[in-house]
Amino acid sequence: MNTYTNRQWIYSKRPENVVDERHYSLQTTSLSTTELKENQVVLKSKYFSLDPYMRIQQSALETWERPHPLDTVQGGAVVGQIQDIHPSCREFEVGDWVLSYTGWQEYAIADVSGLRKLNRDEVPLTTALGILGMPARVAYFGLQDVGQPKPGETVVVSGASGAVGQIVTQIAKIKGCHVIGIAGSDEKTKYLKETLQLDGVINYKKFTTQKEIHLELKRLAPQGVDIYYDNVGGYITDAVIDSINTYARIIICGQISQYSDGLDTPNLGPRFLHKMLYKRAKIQGVLARDYNNRMPELLEEMTPWVQQGLLHYKETIVNGFENLPKALNMLFYGKNTGKLIVEV
Ligand SMILES: NC(=O)c1ccc[n+]([C@@H]2O[C@H](COP(=O)([O-])OP(=O)(O)OC[C@H]3O[C@@H](n4cnc5c(N)ncnc54)[C@H](OP(=O)(O)O)[C@@H]3O)[C@@H](O)[C@H]2O)c1
């Protein structure tokens, strides 16, 4: 029998604005292998995924699922290693690395039905949280199924240097599109231009109004926008909608600019829906989870792209279990480039 001291971050208070340490409490419990049931394993957490959806679920609103319950371990994707295993489990062994959804705790008991086995000789383990994980799913299927990009079309991506955005921009380039990325610093736009080889970039923080961003976009893409992959919403989205072409496709992946104080008491807008009418454009939301069963298809195509360096990716890795709430807060201040991860 093994017993582990287990620290857990408990989500304890709904934020009214930006989420931070005040909305969590740290609890220490113990976990014993005597608790293991059939088809269960004990996992030791190594990499935690930090995602903007966590803030959506912290709102009291019903969204695609119920609000995150208070006084429970913060949910989230984790890469961990199997420490102990119930004798009934045949497909896994002690020492295997897996992707789980066991949340912010150092150890967890998990059902094997919810685990994805990872092969660290193939690609680094952290890729299961980013470039070959949930952000990739919504990027790959959202752009291709809903956007249906054709060579020569112009694609604009907001939140372009983030976990999802850096993948969307590169797939759009692979599909032969003219790609413009919008991000919040010169360092990020440099990455987009020099490493990801985008055709145009906009640091939105250099422009104070929707009109100015619109004019900059018009300068970079006088031919107009065929696909807009939106990760941020707000005035950036207003500026892009003002530039759409006939039969444009607008993909709503996220609206991070609205999460901290706009979900329960939203600002009015967008005001440019009349352009959708003139341009006979489409707008559609996309959810990563709707494509869960198509993950093998994604991995088959994208794993070689990652192995061959055809797809670049950045990760921002913060060290220390104790820093999880602080790290989540970083997403809302643009302090990450690429996938944000906490390592223990
Ligand atoms: N639909 C789905 O299934 C699904 C799945 C994954 C993610 N998402 C959504 O996709 C979006 C990106 O997620 P991600 O995981 O890739 O996160 P991310 O882009 O890696 O990180 C968040 C980034 O958002 C930008 N940002 C924060 N506040 C902003 C604001 N007020 N205005 C403009 N930009 C702001 C910041 O970059 P800058 O420095 O550029 O401002 C920040 O670095 C989020 O909206 C998320 O909710 C949706």
The ligand as an ORCA input file, in Angstrom:
! r2SCAN-3c Opt
* xyz 0 1
  N     -13.876     26.915    -28.636
  C     -13.017     26.092    -28.032
  O     -13.212     24.884    -27.907
  C     -11.743     26.692    -27.527
  C     -10.635     25.894    -27.190
  C      -9.447     26.521    -26.770
  C      -9.411     27.904    -26.663
  N     -10.519     28.624    -26.986
  C     -10.507     30.090    -26.956
  O      -9.512     30.537    -27.847
  C      -8.924     31.725    -27.340
  C      -7.409     31.516    -27.224
  O      -7.178     30.482    -26.288
  P      -5.697     29.966    -26.039
  O      -5.772     28.778    -25.198
  O      -4.994     29.894    -27.342
  O      -5.086     31.152    -25.157
  P      -3.829     32.044    -25.525
  O      -4.173     32.783    -26.784
  O      -2.616     31.208    -25.487
  O      -3.701     33.056    -24.311
  C      -4.518     34.127    -24.136
  C      -4.059     35.356    -24.955
  O      -5.196     36.157    -25.220
  C      -4.789     37.486    -25.423
  N      -5.674     38.401    -24.697
  C      -5.919     38.412    -23.366
  N      -6.767     39.406    -23.067
  C      -7.060     40.038    -24.240
  C      -7.865     41.146    -24.601
  N      -8.575     41.823    -23.683
  N      -7.926     41.518    -25.903
  C      -7.219     40.863    -26.839
  N      -6.429     39.797    -26.569
  C      -6.349     39.399    -25.282
  C      -3.369     37.621    -24.880
  O      -2.472     37.764    -26.005
  P      -2.091     39.239    -26.574
  O      -0.798     39.592    -25.955
  O      -2.026     39.000    -28.038
  O      -3.184     40.178    -26.146
  C      -3.113     36.270    -24.203
  O      -1.771     35.885    -24.263
  C      -9.596     32.026    -26.021
  O     -10.634     32.938    -26.249
  C     -10.152     30.682    -25.606
  O     -11.282     30.788    -24.772
  C     -11.663     28.051    -27.406
*
